[in-house]
Amino acid sequence: MVLVGVENGDTDDDCRWLAAKTVALRIFDDEAGVMNRSVVDAGGNMLAISQFTLTASTRKGNRPSYIRAAGHELATHLYELYMAECERLLGHPVEHGRFGADMQVSLVNSGPVTIIIDSRLRE
């Protein structure tokens, strides 16, 4: 599962870079149990969920601020572009939620691995 947060200032280029990074990231075990396979290598699928709370700032006080979250129009466009790019790179559809919906999403993490990829910190 990929949680996608879009911030003000994010661009189509950021989205394309992020999609390429996501599908190429070697996060699945190979035959030796080493994280050495991408979702493409593993023949896997993706689920992309929009998650504006990833943009939360907790610098001041105890209530998160979402001021950095992109507005509906930009966020929708970039979320859809991200999914389209992932689909192009994977060669098959990406499962997804409904943008802006109040969804109940369950996740079972395989091991203690959660990775944050930020298009502004291209490492």
GUVEXPA-250687 format. One record per residue (C-alpha): residue in one letter; x, y, z. Coordinates in Angstrom, 3 decimals. Example, Ala and Ser with C-alpha at 12.3 -4.5 7.8 and 13.67 -1.06 7.14 Angstrom:
! GUVEXPA-250687
<atom><code>A</code><px>12.300</px><py>-4.500</py><pz>7.800</pz></atom>
<atom><code>S</code><px>13.670</px><py>-1.060</py><pz>7.140</pz></atom>
END
This chain:
! GUVEXPA-250687
<atom><code>M</code><px>0.000</px><py>0.000</py><pz>0.000</pz></atom>
<atom><code>V</code><px>1.236</px><py>3.454</py><pz>-0.892</pz></atom>
<atom><code>L</code><px>-0.102</px><py>6.472</py><pz>0.970</pz></atom>
<atom><code>V</code><px>0.150</px><py>9.573</py><pz>-1.228</pz></atom>
<atom><code>G</code><px>0.254</px><py>13.080</py><pz>0.238</pz></atom>
<atom><code>V</code><px>0.345</px><py>16.096</py><pz>-2.083</pz></atom>
<atom><code>E</code><px>1.725</px><py>19.437</py><pz>-0.884</pz></atom>
<atom><code>N</code><px>1.453</px><py>22.953</py><pz>-2.263</pz></atom>
<atom><code>G</code><px>4.234</px><py>23.423</py><pz>-4.781</pz></atom>
<atom><code>D</code><px>4.306</px><py>19.786</py><pz>-5.927</pz></atom>
<atom><code>T</code><px>4.511</px><py>19.456</py><pz>-9.707</pz></atom>
<atom><code>D</code><px>3.885</px><py>16.966</py><pz>-12.488</pz></atom>
<atom><code>D</code><px>7.653</px><py>16.372</py><pz>-12.558</pz></atom>
<atom><code>D</code><px>7.627</px><py>15.536</py><pz>-8.832</pz></atom>
<atom><code>C</code><px>4.811</px><py>13.097</py><pz>-9.479</pz></atom>
<atom><code>R</code><px>6.564</px><py>11.341</py><pz>-12.336</pz></atom>
<atom><code>W</code><px>9.787</px><py>11.084</py><pz>-10.316</pz></atom>
<atom><code>L</code><px>7.864</px><py>9.679</py><pz>-7.345</pz></atom>
<atom><code>A</code><px>6.080</px><py>7.083</py><pz>-9.483</pz></atom>
<atom><code>A</code><px>9.364</px><py>5.917</py><pz>-11.009</pz></atom>
<atom><code>K</code><px>10.995</px><py>5.754</py><pz>-7.581</pz></atom>
<atom><code>T</code><px>8.037</px><py>3.863</py><pz>-6.091</pz></atom>
<atom><code>V</code><px>7.941</px><py>1.092</py><pz>-8.677</pz></atom>
<atom><code>A</code><px>11.747</px><py>0.714</py><pz>-8.777</pz></atom>
<atom><code>L</code><px>12.326</px><py>0.690</py><pz>-5.010</pz></atom>
<atom><code>R</code><px>13.755</px><py>-2.671</py><pz>-3.942</pz></atom>
<atom><code>I</code><px>11.582</px><py>-3.424</py><pz>-0.919</pz></atom>
<atom><code>F</code><px>10.573</px><py>-7.047</py><pz>-1.474</pz></atom>
<atom><code>D</code><px>12.634</px><py>-10.047</py><pz>-0.406</pz></atom>
<atom><code>D</code><px>14.505</px><py>-12.137</py><pz>-2.927</pz></atom>
<atom><code>E</code><px>15.105</px><py>-15.878</py><pz>-2.591</pz></atom>
<atom><code>A</code><px>17.786</px><py>-15.218</py><pz>0.057</pz></atom>
<atom><code>G</code><px>15.421</px><py>-13.127</py><pz>2.179</pz></atom>
<atom><code>V</code><px>17.146</px><py>-9.857</py><pz>1.262</pz></atom>
<atom><code>M</code><px>15.115</px><py>-6.779</py><pz>0.275</pz></atom>
<atom><code>N</code><px>16.340</px><py>-6.792</py><pz>-3.299</pz></atom>
<atom><code>R</code><px>13.227</px><py>-6.879</py><pz>-5.520</pz></atom>
<atom><code>S</code><px>10.963</px><py>-4.103</py><pz>-6.737</pz></atom>
<atom><code>V</code><px>7.212</px><py>-4.452</py><pz>-7.169</pz></atom>
<atom><code>V</code><px>7.954</px><py>-4.950</py><pz>-10.880</pz></atom>
<atom><code>D</code><px>10.505</px><py>-7.697</py><pz>-10.140</pz></atom>
<atom><code>A</code><px>8.084</px><py>-9.370</py><pz>-7.741</pz></atom>
<atom><code>G</code><px>5.190</px><py>-9.177</py><pz>-10.227</pz></atom>
<atom><code>G</code><px>3.220</px><py>-7.379</py><pz>-7.535</pz></atom>
<atom><code>N</code><px>0.302</px><py>-5.011</py><pz>-7.418</pz></atom>
<atom><code>M</code><px>-0.119</px><py>-1.586</py><pz>-5.861</pz></atom>
<atom><code>L</code><px>-2.811</px><py>0.097</py><pz>-3.834</pz></atom>
<atom><code>A</code><px>-2.528</px><py>3.911</py><pz>-3.785</pz></atom>
<atom><code>I</code><px>-4.500</px><py>5.854</py><pz>-1.185</pz></atom>
<atom><code>S</code><px>-4.643</px><py>9.650</py><pz>-1.009</pz></atom>
<atom><code>Q</code><px>-3.645</px><py>10.791</py><pz>2.488</pz></atom>
<atom><code>F</code><px>-3.475</px><py>14.535</py><pz>3.079</pz></atom>
<atom><code>T</code><px>-2.551</px><py>13.994</py><pz>6.733</pz></atom>
<atom><code>L</code><px>0.969</px><py>13.054</py><pz>5.590</pz></atom>
<atom><code>T</code><px>1.495</px><py>16.797</py><pz>5.101</pz></atom>
<atom><code>A</code><px>0.781</px><py>17.564</py><pz>8.758</pz></atom>
<atom><code>S</code><px>2.982</px><py>19.991</py><pz>10.620</pz></atom>
<atom><code>T</code><px>3.252</px><py>19.490</py><pz>14.380</pz></atom>
<atom><code>R</code><px>5.727</px><py>22.291</py><pz>15.069</pz></atom>
<atom><code>K</code><px>3.344</px><py>24.447</py><pz>17.077</pz></atom>
<atom><code>G</code><px>0.929</px><py>23.299</py><pz>19.719</pz></atom>
<atom><code>N</code><px>-0.754</px><py>19.932</py><pz>19.821</pz></atom>
<atom><code>R</code><px>-3.150</px><py>20.181</py><pz>16.900</pz></atom>
<atom><code>P</code><px>-1.661</px><py>19.246</py><pz>13.515</pz></atom>
<atom><code>S</code><px>-1.745</px><py>21.902</py><pz>10.815</pz></atom>
<atom><code>Y</code><px>-2.506</px><py>20.896</py><pz>7.239</pz></atom>
<atom><code>I</code><px>-1.619</px><py>24.258</py><pz>5.715</pz></atom>
<atom><code>R</code><px>0.966</px><py>22.579</py><pz>3.450</pz></atom>
<atom><code>A</code><px>-1.605</px><py>20.226</py><pz>1.909</pz></atom>
<atom><code>A</code><px>-2.396</px><py>21.029</py><pz>-1.713</pz></atom>
<atom><code>G</code><px>-5.875</px><py>22.221</py><pz>-2.592</pz></atom>
<atom><code>H</code><px>-8.423</px><py>19.826</py><pz>-4.034</pz></atom>
<atom><code>E</code><px>-7.788</px><py>20.638</py><pz>-7.713</pz></atom>
<atom><code>L</code><px>-3.980</px><py>20.251</py><pz>-7.603</pz></atom>
<atom><code>A</code><px>-4.061</px><py>17.277</py><pz>-5.243</pz></atom>
<atom><code>T</code><px>-6.612</px><py>15.415</py><pz>-7.385</pz></atom>
<atom><code>H</code><px>-4.621</px><py>16.062</py><pz>-10.547</pz></atom>
<atom><code>L</code><px>-1.317</px><py>14.892</py><pz>-9.045</pz></atom>
<atom><code>Y</code><px>-2.832</px><py>11.847</py><pz>-7.332</pz></atom>
<atom><code>E</code><px>-4.372</px><py>10.741</py><pz>-10.628</pz></atom>
<atom><code>L</code><px>-1.136</px><py>11.462</py><pz>-12.515</pz></atom>
<atom><code>Y</code><px>0.817</px><py>9.429</py><pz>-9.943</pz></atom>
<atom><code>M</code><px>-1.485</px><py>6.454</py><pz>-10.428</pz></atom>
<atom><code>A</code><px>-1.356</px><py>6.759</py><pz>-14.236</pz></atom>
<atom><code>E</code><px>2.465</px><py>6.864</py><pz>-14.183</pz></atom>
<atom><code>C</code><px>2.633</px><py>3.850</py><pz>-11.873</pz></atom>
<atom><code>E</code><px>0.228</px><py>1.970</py><pz>-14.138</pz></atom>
<atom><code>R</code><px>2.346</px><py>2.822</py><pz>-17.178</pz></atom>
<atom><code>L</code><px>5.520</px><py>1.637</py><pz>-15.456</pz></atom>
<atom><code>L</code><px>3.941</px><py>-1.501</py><pz>-13.988</pz></atom>
<atom><code>G</code><px>2.040</px><py>-2.421</py><pz>-17.132</pz></atom>
<atom><code>H</code><px>-1.201</px><py>-3.006</py><pz>-15.248</pz></atom>
<atom><code>P</code><px>-3.812</px><py>-1.069</py><pz>-13.230</pz></atom>
<atom><code>V</code><px>-3.112</px><py>0.337</py><pz>-9.786</pz></atom>
<atom><code>E</code><px>-5.830</px><py>-0.226</py><pz>-7.218</pz></atom>
<atom><code>H</code><px>-6.922</px><py>2.948</py><pz>-5.478</pz></atom>
<atom><code>G</code><px>-9.348</px><py>4.523</py><pz>-3.116</pz></atom>
<atom><code>R</code><px>-11.686</px><py>7.400</py><pz>-3.845</pz></atom>
<atom><code>F</code><px>-9.935</px><py>10.750</py><pz>-3.585</pz></atom>
<atom><code>G</code><px>-11.119</px><py>12.807</py><pz>-0.629</pz></atom>
<atom><code>A</code><px>-13.383</px><py>10.072</py><pz>0.706</pz></atom>
<atom><code>D</code><px>-13.569</px><py>9.056</py><pz>4.351</pz></atom>
<atom><code>M</code><px>-12.366</px><py>5.490</py><pz>3.879</pz></atom>
<atom><code>Q</code><px>-11.689</px><py>2.733</py><pz>6.341</pz></atom>
<atom><code>V</code><px>-8.382</px><py>1.221</py><pz>5.212</pz></atom>
<atom><code>S</code><px>-6.751</px><py>-1.764</py><pz>6.891</pz></atom>
<atom><code>L</code><px>-3.066</px><py>-2.503</py><pz>6.626</pz></atom>
<atom><code>V</code><px>-1.018</px><py>-5.465</py><pz>7.696</pz></atom>
<atom><code>N</code><px>2.650</px><py>-4.515</py><pz>7.595</pz></atom>
<atom><code>S</code><px>5.029</px><py>-7.284</py><pz>6.626</pz></atom>
<atom><code>G</code><px>7.836</px><py>-6.554</py><pz>9.033</pz></atom>
<atom><code>P</code><px>8.617</px><py>-3.217</py><pz>10.579</pz></atom>
<atom><code>V</code><px>9.203</px><py>-1.421</py><pz>7.276</pz></atom>
<atom><code>T</code><px>7.692</px><py>1.955</py><pz>6.437</pz></atom>
<atom><code>I</code><px>9.508</px><py>4.169</py><pz>3.946</pz></atom>
<atom><code>I</code><px>8.893</px><py>7.872</py><pz>3.323</pz></atom>
<atom><code>I</code><px>9.756</px><py>9.166</py><pz>-0.141</pz></atom>
<atom><code>D</code><px>9.719</px><py>12.950</py><pz>-0.528</pz></atom>
<atom><code>S</code><px>10.117</px><py>14.381</py><pz>-4.028</pz></atom>
<atom><code>R</code><px>11.751</px><py>17.462</py><pz>-2.537</pz></atom>
<atom><code>L</code><px>14.454</px><py>15.342</py><pz>-0.903</pz></atom>
<atom><code>R</code><px>15.506</px><py>13.316</py><pz>-3.903</pz></atom>
<atom><code>E</code><px>17.924</px><py>10.901</py><pz>-2.338</pz></atom>
END
